[in-house]
Amino acid sequence: MPSTKPNPKTPSRPAQPELPHERDERTGSTDGVPSERVKQAHRDVSRGVQDTSRAPEADRAYQRQKTKR
């Protein structure tokens, strides 16, 4: 009869993949150490640097193009 003990060398996997919000809420993925990107973001926000993203403008342009078809 085959052994039913889990193999400690083989990572266990959930029966189903995690949903995005479940992955986002997982603790311990960084071992409590912030990445350089997070550190830079903190410094930027602390200095009052504003977001220069063009996402809102790009989204409006995309929506205009999409409705012209």
C-alpha positions in Angstrom: 0.0 0.0 0.0 1.5 3.4 -0.9 2.4 5.9 1.9 -0.1 8.7 2.5 2.4 10.8 4.4 3.2 14.2 2.7 6.7 14.5 1.3 8.4 17.4 3.0 10.5 18.0 -0.1 7.5 18.5 -2.3 5.6 21.7 -1.6 1.9 21.2 -1.1 -0.5 22.9 -3.5 -4.0 24.0 -2.8 -6.7 22.0 -4.6 -7.6 25.1 -6.6 -5.5 28.2 -7.5 -5.8 31.2 -5.2 -8.0 34.1 -6.3 -6.2 37.4 -6.8 -7.5 38.9 -3.5 -6.3 35.8 -1.7 -2.8 36.2 -3.0 -2.8 39.9 -2.2 -3.8 39.2 1.4 -1.2 36.6 2.0 1.4 37.5 4.7 5.0 36.5 4.7 5.7 36.8 1.0 8.4 39.4 1.6 9.5 38.2 5.0 8.8 41.7 6.3 11.4 43.3 4.2 10.2 46.1 1.8 11.5 46.0 -1.7 13.6 48.8 -3.1 10.6 49.9 -5.2 8.4 50.2 -2.1 11.2 52.1 -0.3 11.5 54.6 -3.2 7.7 55.0 -3.3 7.7 55.8 0.4 10.5 58.4 -0.1 8.6 60.0 -3.0 5.4 60.3 -1.1 7.2 61.6 2.0 8.8 64.3 -0.2 5.4 65.2 -1.8 6.3 63.9 -5.2 3.1 63.7 -7.3 2.1 60.8 -9.5 3.0 61.5 -13.1 1.0 58.6 -14.5 -0.8 59.3 -17.8 -3.3 56.5 -17.1 -6.4 58.8 -16.8 -5.6 60.6 -20.1 -4.8 57.4 -21.9 -8.0 55.8 -20.7 -10.1 58.7 -22.0 -8.3 58.6 -25.3 -8.9 54.8 -25.5 -12.6 55.2 -24.7 -13.0 57.8 -27.4 -11.3 55.6 -30.0 -13.4 52.6 -28.9 -16.7 54.4 -29.4 -15.8 55.8 -32.9 -15.9 52.3 -34.4 
